Amino acid sequence: MTSLILLDLPHPSFCAIDLASFTTAPRFRGIKNIPPGIHFCYFSPTSDHPADPSNTESRIIDLDGQSSNPSSLHFRTGFFFAASPSKPYIIRKWCSKTETLLSESDIPDIDLDNIKKNLTGIHHEHLSPYEKLQVPEEKLLAWNLLSSVLNQSQATLTRILGPSWSCESTRETTWESEELDEAIRSKTEATGSRPIFGPEKPSDDKSEQAKDVLDYTRIDLKRTWPPNAMGRERTVWARDRSWVITDIFRRLSPEYHVKPPQLGNGGNAESRATANSTAESLAGDLPPSESTMDGQAALLAEFVLSFVLTVLLANYSSTVQFKHLLEVSLTAGEAIKSHTRYFARLTGVIGGVLKAVKLVIGDNVDADDDDDDGEETYGVPIEEAVLEEFVSGGDAWLIKLLRGFSRELRDVDEAQDMKALAKLKKEFTKLQRVCKQFGWYLDDQYVRKGMIDLPAEEGGGKLEVELEDMEGEDERGEFAPVIVEL
């Protein structure tokens, strides 16, 4: 197995690999027995939990449940790496001047020679076993699900993070950097003053421009229809985002070939919207699923990557991208029929993501998720503060998306791949069980109005209560449909 050697880390420091976090002890030099696959190591030179200076044993301290302020996060830097039998060790060294972890190619040769001479001693005395960090064991299972998605599209890591596969908490997307530079230039030109910071003009070196930014797929939720769409066609694809998500599949599939448009009665195939256009009648314009499999795998990998950088690095740009990917995927009702396998995989990944969030904050996931009898007690719900950081909008936003997707899925009786449709419905049933751990119910079968009995210490009696948060879901009150006689 692979060993990860981390040299010259400040003591004590916050360090983590995958979903397991800990503080470093004085003799800590890295992690050994890392199984094959994609892994993520992240680090912060400041720790909330100083290690005991009198303890000189080579060990680590798990942080779960020990922090008085678990939501506090320092700036972090992290990197992905692929462990394999062909890589017995990976060496990284902390540079105090740049506050980064140097890769092996950046470490002086004399330091590398000293490390290689002492590899045996470092391995036995200064490396913590990977398997001992995975407490509870569900952390390893949850990470294996996420890493399997990344492993199927490693090119996505290179496209978004660059060849080093590294990222920091403050790293931003390409367009955010461009918008900031443009705002600085516009302000400078308007006032005639000299810029205090920021470039005066874009750099001509494209590699330099892409060095410190996240190259996520740009998603504009305000324009989700084809470029030449007009009239009813715009309305259809604004409400149902099937066109934009399949267009993303097409753009992320390098071998996708555009078929020539089929013209109707002398009309233009790209702008043939009519008053009777519907999502179903327009679905023939969507690219076929078989020709965009690479793009679907790439978008799933991008979804997992944005989640990992959101929860583990607290990267704001990744949080925005994570929300956009969820929103554009769970509101594409018509694409469920044609790209069923993508949604089946996405549903399973969302369940894994929710479990991973629960594990990161130290709340164990119940092992008997397949037990249909335990519908009332599904563990302790996640704190709202964690969900606010997780989805940047709280639980109500994600619940609405999942309930809307549930309604779309119930209306799908036929699909191009009926086996994939059966798998999708099975995966969504599992997702519903996972959501019950958070107190979320996705089937719309919940009591909106009723009577509750007050306890004796509160005076007793009965109280009538009514849920108003989801009034729009039931089309009641001011949202109720009105029949008008003309």
RAKAJO-V588304 format. One record per residue. N is the residue number from 1. RES is the residue in one letter. PSI is psi as a letter, one per 40 degrees, with the letter a starting at -180 (none if undefined). D_LAST is the distance of its C-alpha to the last C-alpha in Angstrom with 1 decimal. Layout:
# RAKAJO-V588304
n=N res=RES psi=PSI d_last=D_LAST
n=N res=RES psi=PSI d_last=D_LAST
This chain:
# RAKAJO-V588304
n=1 res=M psi=i d_last=76.3
n=2 res=T psi=i d_last=75.5
n=3 res=S psi=h d_last=76.8
n=4 res=L psi=h d_last=75.0
n=5 res=I psi=h d_last=77.6
n=6 res=L psi=h d_last=76.4
n=7 res=L psi=i d_last=79.3
n=8 res=D psi=f d_last=79.9
n=9 res=L psi=h d_last=76.8
n=10 res=P psi=i d_last=77.0
n=11 res=H psi=h d_last=77.9
n=12 res=P psi=i d_last=75.9
n=13 res=S psi=i d_last=72.8
n=14 res=F psi=h d_last=69.4
n=15 res=C psi=i d_last=69.3
n=16 res=A psi=i d_last=67.1
n=17 res=I psi=h d_last=66.7
n=18 res=D psi=b d_last=63.4
n=19 res=L psi=e d_last=62.0
n=20 res=A psi=h d_last=65.4
n=21 res=S psi=i d_last=66.4
n=22 res=F psi=i d_last=69.8
n=23 res=T psi=i d_last=72.2
n=24 res=T psi=h d_last=75.3
n=25 res=A psi=i d_last=78.8
n=26 res=P psi=d d_last=81.8
n=27 res=R psi=e d_last=82.9
n=28 res=F psi=h d_last=79.5
n=29 res=R psi=e d_last=79.6
n=30 res=G psi=a d_last=76.7
n=31 res=I psi=h d_last=75.3
n=32 res=K psi=i d_last=76.8
n=33 res=N psi=f d_last=75.8
n=34 res=I psi=h d_last=72.4
n=35 res=P psi=i d_last=71.0
n=36 res=P psi=i d_last=69.8
n=37 res=G psi=a d_last=66.3
n=38 res=I psi=h d_last=64.2
n=39 res=H psi=i d_last=65.0
n=40 res=F psi=h d_last=64.0
n=41 res=C psi=h d_last=66.6
n=42 res=Y psi=i d_last=65.6
n=43 res=F psi=i d_last=67.7
n=44 res=S psi=h d_last=67.9
n=45 res=P psi=e d_last=71.3
n=46 res=T psi=h d_last=70.3
n=47 res=S psi=i d_last=70.1
n=48 res=D psi=e d_last=69.0
n=49 res=H psi=g d_last=71.5
n=50 res=P psi=h d_last=75.0
n=51 res=A psi=i d_last=77.3
n=52 res=D psi=h d_last=80.5
n=53 res=P psi=d d_last=83.2
n=54 res=S psi=e d_last=85.9
n=55 res=N psi=h d_last=84.4
n=56 res=T psi=e d_last=85.7
n=57 res=E psi=i d_last=84.5
n=58 res=S psi=g d_last=82.3
n=59 res=R psi=i d_last=79.0
n=60 res=I psi=i d_last=75.4
n=61 res=I psi=h d_last=73.4
n=62 res=D psi=h d_last=69.8
n=63 res=L psi=e d_last=67.5
n=64 res=D psi=h d_last=64.9
n=65 res=G psi=e d_last=64.6
n=66 res=Q psi=e d_last=67.4
n=67 res=S psi=h d_last=65.6
n=68 res=S psi=e d_last=64.9
n=69 res=N psi=g d_last=62.1
n=70 res=P psi=e d_last=60.9
n=71 res=S psi=e d_last=58.0
n=72 res=S psi=h d_last=60.4
n=73 res=L psi=h d_last=60.8
n=74 res=H psi=i d_last=63.3
n=75 res=F psi=h d_last=63.0
n=76 res=R psi=i d_last=63.8
n=77 res=T psi=i d_last=64.8
n=78 res=G psi=i d_last=64.6
n=79 res=F psi=i d_last=65.2
n=80 res=F psi=i d_last=64.4
n=81 res=F psi=i d_last=67.2
n=82 res=A psi=h d_last=67.9
n=83 res=A psi=h d_last=70.6
n=84 res=S psi=i d_last=72.6
n=85 res=P psi=d d_last=76.1
n=86 res=S psi=e d_last=77.0
n=87 res=K psi=g d_last=76.4
n=88 res=P psi=d d_last=78.9
n=89 res=Y psi=i d_last=78.1
n=90 res=I psi=h d_last=75.8
n=91 res=I psi=h d_last=77.3
n=92 res=R psi=i d_last=75.5
n=93 res=K psi=h d_last=77.2
n=94 res=W psi=h d_last=75.8
n=95 res=C psi=h d_last=76.4
n=96 res=S psi=d d_last=76.6
n=97 res=K psi=d d_last=76.4
n=98 res=T psi=e d_last=73.1
n=99 res=E psi=f d_last=71.9
n=100 res=T psi=i d_last=71.0
n=101 res=L psi=h d_last=72.3
n=102 res=L psi=i d_last=74.3
n=103 res=S psi=i d_last=74.2
n=104 res=E psi=d d_last=77.4
n=105 res=S psi=d d_last=77.6
n=106 res=D psi=e d_last=77.6
n=107 res=I psi=h d_last=80.3
n=108 res=P psi=i d_last=83.9
n=109 res=D psi=d d_last=86.1
n=110 res=I psi=d d_last=88.7
n=111 res=D psi=d d_last=86.1
n=112 res=L psi=d d_last=84.9
n=113 res=D psi=d d_last=88.5
n=114 res=N psi=d d_last=89.2
n=115 res=I psi=d d_last=86.0
n=116 res=K psi=d d_last=87.0
n=117 res=K psi=d d_last=90.5
n=118 res=N psi=e d_last=89.2
n=119 res=L psi=d d_last=86.3
n=120 res=T psi=d d_last=88.1
n=121 res=G psi=d d_last=88.7
n=122 res=I psi=d d_last=85.2
n=123 res=H psi=d d_last=83.6
n=124 res=H psi=d d_last=85.6
n=125 res=E psi=e d_last=85.8
n=126 res=H psi=e d_last=82.8
n=127 res=L psi=h d_last=79.8
n=128 res=S psi=h d_last=77.4
n=129 res=P psi=h d_last=76.3
n=130 res=Y psi=d d_last=72.6
n=131 res=E psi=d d_last=72.2
n=132 res=K psi=e d_last=73.2
n=133 res=L psi=d d_last=70.4
n=134 res=Q psi=g d_last=67.7
n=135 res=V psi=h d_last=67.5
n=136 res=P psi=i d_last=65.4
n=137 res=E psi=d d_last=65.6
n=138 res=E psi=d d_last=61.8
n=139 res=K psi=d d_last=62.1
n=140 res=L psi=d d_last=63.8
n=141 res=L psi=d d_last=61.3
n=142 res=A psi=d d_last=58.4
n=143 res=W psi=d d_last=60.1
n=144 res=N psi=d d_last=61.0
n=145 res=L psi=d d_last=57.3
n=146 res=L psi=d d_last=56.5
n=147 res=S psi=d d_last=59.6
n=148 res=S psi=d d_last=59.1
n=149 res=V psi=d d_last=55.8
n=150 res=L psi=d d_last=57.7
n=151 res=N psi=d d_last=60.7
n=152 res=Q psi=e d_last=58.5
n=153 res=S psi=g d_last=57.6
n=154 res=Q psi=d d_last=60.5
n=155 res=A psi=d d_last=59.6
n=156 res=T psi=d d_last=56.6
n=157 res=L psi=d d_last=59.0
n=158 res=T psi=d d_last=61.0
n=159 res=R psi=d d_last=57.9
n=160 res=I psi=d d_last=56.5
n=161 res=L psi=e d_last=59.7
n=162 res=G psi=i d_last=62.3
n=163 res=P psi=d d_last=65.5
n=164 res=S psi=e d_last=66.7
n=165 res=W psi=f d_last=63.7
n=166 res=S psi=i d_last=64.0
n=167 res=C psi=i d_last=61.5
n=168 res=E psi=i d_last=61.6
n=169 res=S psi=d d_last=59.3
n=170 res=T psi=e d_last=58.6
n=171 res=R psi=i d_last=58.0
n=172 res=E psi=i d_last=54.8
n=173 res=T psi=i d_last=52.8
n=174 res=T psi=d d_last=53.4
n=175 res=W psi=d d_last=50.4
n=176 res=E psi=d d_last=50.9
n=177 res=S psi=d d_last=54.5
n=178 res=E psi=d d_last=53.3
n=179 res=E psi=d d_last=50.7
n=180 res=L psi=d d_last=53.4
n=181 res=D psi=d d_last=55.9
n=182 res=E psi=d d_last=53.4
n=183 res=A psi=d d_last=52.6
n=184 res=I psi=d d_last=56.3
n=185 res=R psi=d d_last=57.0
n=186 res=S psi=d d_last=54.2
n=187 res=K psi=d d_last=55.4
n=188 res=T psi=d d_last=59.0
n=189 res=E psi=d d_last=58.2
n=190 res=A psi=d d_last=56.2
n=191 res=T psi=e d_last=58.9
n=192 res=G psi=e d_last=61.9
n=193 res=S psi=i d_last=63.4
n=194 res=R psi=h d_last=65.3
n=195 res=P psi=h d_last=63.4
n=196 res=I psi=d d_last=64.8
n=197 res=F psi=i d_last=63.5
n=198 res=G psi=i d_last=61.7
n=199 res=P psi=i d_last=62.6
n=200 res=E psi=d d_last=62.5
n=201 res=K psi=i d_last=61.3
n=202 res=P psi=i d_last=60.4
n=203 res=S psi=i d_last=63.3
n=204 res=D psi=e d_last=64.2
n=205 res=D psi=h d_last=65.3
n=206 res=K psi=d d_last=62.4
n=207 res=S psi=d d_last=64.3
n=208 res=E psi=d d_last=64.9
n=209 res=Q psi=d d_last=61.2
n=210 res=A psi=e d_last=60.2
n=211 res=K psi=d d_last=63.1
n=212 res=D psi=f d_last=61.5
n=213 res=V psi=i d_last=57.8
n=214 res=L psi=h d_last=55.6
n=215 res=D psi=g d_last=54.3
n=216 res=Y psi=i d_last=51.1
n=217 res=T psi=h d_last=48.4
n=218 res=R psi=h d_last=46.0
n=219 res=I psi=h d_last=42.4
n=220 res=D psi=h d_last=39.7
n=221 res=L psi=e d_last=36.7
n=222 res=K psi=e d_last=34.7
n=223 res=R psi=g d_last=35.0
n=224 res=T psi=f d_last=34.8
n=225 res=W psi=i d_last=33.8
n=226 res=P psi=i d_last=36.1
n=227 res=P psi=d d_last=37.5
n=228 res=N psi=e d_last=35.8
n=229 res=A psi=i d_last=32.4
n=230 res=M psi=i d_last=29.3
n=231 res=G psi=b d_last=25.6
n=232 res=R psi=d d_last=24.2
n=233 res=E psi=d d_last=27.8
n=234 res=R psi=d d_last=28.4
n=235 res=T psi=d d_last=25.5
n=236 res=V psi=d d_last=26.7
n=237 res=W psi=e d_last=30.3
n=238 res=A psi=d d_last=29.5
n=239 res=R psi=d d_last=27.9
n=240 res=D psi=h d_last=30.4
n=241 res=R psi=f d_last=33.9
n=242 res=S psi=d d_last=35.5
n=243 res=W psi=d d_last=36.3
n=244 res=V psi=d d_last=38.1
n=245 res=I psi=d d_last=40.2
n=246 res=T psi=d d_last=41.3
n=247 res=D psi=d d_last=42.1
n=248 res=I psi=d d_last=44.3
n=249 res=F psi=d d_last=46.0
n=250 res=R psi=d d_last=46.6
n=251 res=R psi=d d_last=48.1
n=252 res=L psi=e d_last=50.4
n=253 res=S psi=h d_last=51.6
n=254 res=P psi=d d_last=54.6
n=255 res=E psi=e d_last=55.0
n=256 res=Y psi=h d_last=51.3
n=257 res=H psi=h d_last=51.1
n=258 res=V psi=h d_last=48.0
n=259 res=K psi=i d_last=47.2
n=260 res=P psi=i d_last=46.4
n=261 res=P psi=i d_last=42.6
n=262 res=Q psi=h d_last=41.3
n=263 res=L psi=i d_last=39.7
n=264 res=G psi=b d_last=37.0
n=265 res=N psi=g d_last=36.5
n=266 res=G psi=e d_last=38.2
n=267 res=G psi=i d_last=36.0
n=268 res=N psi=h d_last=37.2
n=269 res=A psi=d d_last=37.3
n=270 res=E psi=e d_last=36.9
n=271 res=S psi=f d_last=33.7
n=272 res=R psi=f d_last=31.8
n=273 res=A psi=i d_last=28.4
n=274 res=T psi=i d_last=25.4
n=275 res=A psi=d d_last=21.7
n=276 res=N psi=e d_last=22.3
n=277 res=S psi=h d_last=25.3
n=278 res=T psi=i d_last=25.8
n=279 res=A psi=d d_last=28.9
n=280 res=E psi=d d_last=30.2
n=281 res=S psi=d d_last=30.1
n=282 res=L psi=e d_last=31.7
n=283 res=A psi=e d_last=34.3
n=284 res=G psi=e d_last=36.7
n=285 res=D psi=e d_last=37.4
n=286 res=L psi=i d_last=38.9
n=287 res=P psi=i d_last=42.7
n=288 res=P psi=i d_last=44.2
n=289 res=S psi=d d_last=45.6
n=290 res=E psi=d d_last=49.1
n=291 res=S psi=e d_last=49.7
n=292 res=T psi=f d_last=48.8
n=293 res=M psi=d d_last=50.8
n=294 res=D psi=d d_last=52.9
n=295 res=G psi=d d_last=49.9
n=296 res=Q psi=d d_last=48.5
n=297 res=A psi=d d_last=51.9
n=298 res=A psi=d d_last=52.2
n=299 res=L psi=d d_last=48.8
n=300 res=L psi=d d_last=49.8
n=301 res=A psi=d d_last=53.1
n=302 res=E psi=d d_last=51.5
n=303 res=F psi=d d_last=49.3
n=304 res=V psi=d d_last=52.4
n=305 res=L psi=d d_last=54.3
n=306 res=S psi=d d_last=51.7
n=307 res=F psi=d d_last=51.7
n=308 res=V psi=d d_last=55.5
n=309 res=L psi=d d_last=55.8
n=310 res=T psi=d d_last=53.1
n=311 res=V psi=d d_last=54.7
n=312 res=L psi=d d_last=58.4
n=313 res=L psi=e d_last=58.7
n=314 res=A psi=f d_last=55.8
n=315 res=N psi=h d_last=54.9
n=316 res=Y psi=d d_last=51.7
n=317 res=S psi=d d_last=50.8
n=318 res=S psi=d d_last=51.0
n=319 res=T psi=d d_last=48.7
n=320 res=V psi=d d_last=46.0
n=321 res=Q psi=d d_last=46.6
n=322 res=F psi=d d_last=46.5
n=323 res=K psi=d d_last=43.1
n=324 res=H psi=d d_last=41.7
n=325 res=L psi=d d_last=43.2
n=326 res=L psi=d d_last=41.7
n=327 res=E psi=d d_last=38.2
n=328 res=V psi=d d_last=38.2
n=329 res=S psi=d d_last=39.6
n=330 res=L psi=e d_last=37.5
n=331 res=T psi=e d_last=34.1
n=332 res=A psi=g d_last=35.0
n=333 res=G psi=d d_last=33.3
n=334 res=E psi=d d_last=33.5
n=335 res=A psi=e d_last=37.2
n=336 res=I psi=d d_last=38.1
n=337 res=K psi=d d_last=38.1
n=338 res=S psi=d d_last=40.3
n=339 res=H psi=f d_last=42.5
n=340 res=T psi=d d_last=42.9
n=341 res=R psi=d d_last=46.5
n=342 res=Y psi=d d_last=45.8
n=343 res=F psi=d d_last=43.4
n=344 res=A psi=d d_last=45.8
n=345 res=R psi=d d_last=48.5
n=346 res=L psi=d d_last=46.3
n=347 res=T psi=d d_last=45.4
n=348 res=G psi=d d_last=49.1
n=349 res=V psi=d d_last=50.0
n=350 res=I psi=d d_last=47.4
n=351 res=G psi=d d_last=49.0
n=352 res=G psi=d d_last=52.4
n=353 res=V psi=d d_last=51.2
n=354 res=L psi=d d_last=50.1
n=355 res=K psi=d d_last=53.5
n=356 res=A psi=d d_last=55.3
n=357 res=V psi=d d_last=53.6
n=358 res=K psi=d d_last=54.7
n=359 res=L psi=d d_last=58.2
n=360 res=V psi=d d_last=58.6
n=361 res=I psi=e d_last=58.1
n=362 res=G psi=e d_last=60.6
n=363 res=D psi=h d_last=58.4
n=364 res=N psi=i d_last=59.5
n=365 res=V psi=h d_last=57.1
n=366 res=D psi=i d_last=57.6
n=367 res=A psi=d d_last=59.4
n=368 res=D psi=g d_last=57.6
n=369 res=D psi=d d_last=54.2
n=370 res=D psi=e d_last=53.9
n=371 res=D psi=h d_last=54.4
n=372 res=D psi=e d_last=51.3
n=373 res=D psi=d d_last=52.6
n=374 res=G psi=g d_last=52.8
n=375 res=E psi=e d_last=49.1
n=376 res=E psi=d d_last=49.8
n=377 res=T psi=h d_last=52.5
n=378 res=Y psi=f d_last=52.3
n=379 res=G psi=a d_last=54.6
n=380 res=V psi=h d_last=54.1
n=381 res=P psi=i d_last=50.8
n=382 res=I psi=i d_last=51.3
n=383 res=E psi=i d_last=51.4
n=384 res=E psi=d d_last=48.4
n=385 res=A psi=d d_last=50.7
n=386 res=V psi=d d_last=51.7
n=387 res=L psi=d d_last=48.2
n=388 res=E psi=d d_last=47.3
n=389 res=E psi=d d_last=50.1
n=390 res=F psi=d d_last=49.2
n=391 res=V psi=e d_last=45.5
n=392 res=S psi=f d_last=45.3
n=393 res=G psi=e d_last=42.3
n=394 res=G psi=i d_last=43.2
n=395 res=D psi=d d_last=42.4
n=396 res=A psi=d d_last=38.6
n=397 res=W psi=d d_last=38.1
n=398 res=L psi=d d_last=39.9
n=399 res=I psi=d d_last=38.4
n=400 res=K psi=d d_last=34.9
n=401 res=L psi=d d_last=36.0
n=402 res=L psi=d d_last=37.8
n=403 res=R psi=d d_last=34.9
n=404 res=G psi=d d_last=32.5
n=405 res=F psi=d d_last=35.2
n=406 res=S psi=d d_last=35.6
n=407 res=R psi=d d_last=32.0
n=408 res=E psi=d d_last=32.3
n=409 res=L psi=d d_last=35.6
n=410 res=R psi=d d_last=34.3
n=411 res=D psi=e d_last=31.8
n=412 res=V psi=h d_last=34.7
n=413 res=D psi=d d_last=36.2
n=414 res=E psi=i d_last=37.9
n=415 res=A psi=i d_last=39.8
n=416 res=Q psi=d d_last=42.4
n=417 res=D psi=g d_last=45.1
n=418 res=M psi=d d_last=44.5
n=419 res=K psi=d d_last=47.7
n=420 res=A psi=d d_last=46.6
n=421 res=L psi=d d_last=43.2
n=422 res=A psi=d d_last=45.2
n=423 res=K psi=d d_last=47.3
n=424 res=L psi=d d_last=44.4
n=425 res=K psi=d d_last=42.9
n=426 res=K psi=d d_last=46.5
n=427 res=E psi=d d_last=46.9
n=428 res=F psi=d d_last=43.7
n=429 res=T psi=d d_last=44.8
n=430 res=K psi=d d_last=48.0
n=431 res=L psi=d d_last=46.1
n=432 res=Q psi=d d_last=44.2
n=433 res=R psi=d d_last=47.6
n=434 res=V psi=d d_last=48.8
n=435 res=C psi=d d_last=45.8
n=436 res=K psi=d d_last=46.6
n=437 res=Q psi=d d_last=49.8
n=438 res=F psi=e d_last=47.7
n=439 res=G psi=f d_last=45.5
n=440 res=W psi=h d_last=42.6
n=441 res=Y psi=h d_last=40.3
n=442 res=L psi=e d_last=38.2
n=443 res=D psi=e d_last=36.7
n=444 res=D psi=e d_last=33.9
n=445 res=Q psi=g d_last=35.5
n=446 res=Y psi=i d_last=36.5
n=447 res=V psi=h d_last=36.2
n=448 res=R psi=d d_last=33.7
n=449 res=K psi=h d_last=34.4
n=450 res=G psi=a d_last=37.6
n=451 res=M psi=h d_last=40.7
n=452 res=I psi=i d_last=44.0
n=453 res=D psi=h d_last=47.5
n=454 res=L psi=i d_last=49.3
n=455 res=P psi=i d_last=53.0
n=456 res=A psi=d d_last=55.7
n=457 res=E psi=e d_last=56.9
n=458 res=E psi=e d_last=53.5
n=459 res=G psi=e d_last=53.4
n=460 res=G psi=a d_last=51.9
n=461 res=G psi=a d_last=48.8
n=462 res=K psi=i d_last=45.4
n=463 res=L psi=h d_last=42.7
n=464 res=E psi=h d_last=39.0
n=465 res=V psi=i d_last=37.9
n=466 res=E psi=h d_last=34.7
n=467 res=L psi=h d_last=34.5
n=468 res=E psi=e d_last=32.0
n=469 res=D psi=d d_last=33.3
n=470 res=M psi=f d_last=31.2
n=471 res=E psi=d d_last=28.0
n=472 res=G psi=d d_last=26.0
n=473 res=E psi=d d_last=27.7
n=474 res=D psi=e d_last=26.1
n=475 res=E psi=f d_last=22.6
n=476 res=R psi=i d_last=23.1
n=477 res=G psi=b d_last=22.9
n=478 res=E psi=e d_last=21.2
n=479 res=F psi=e d_last=21.0
n=480 res=A psi=i d_last=19.0
n=481 res=P psi=i d_last=15.8
n=482 res=V psi=h d_last=12.6
n=483 res=I psi=h d_last=9.7
n=484 res=V psi=h d_last=6.4
n=485 res=E psi=h d_last=3.8
n=486 res=L psi=none d_last=0.0
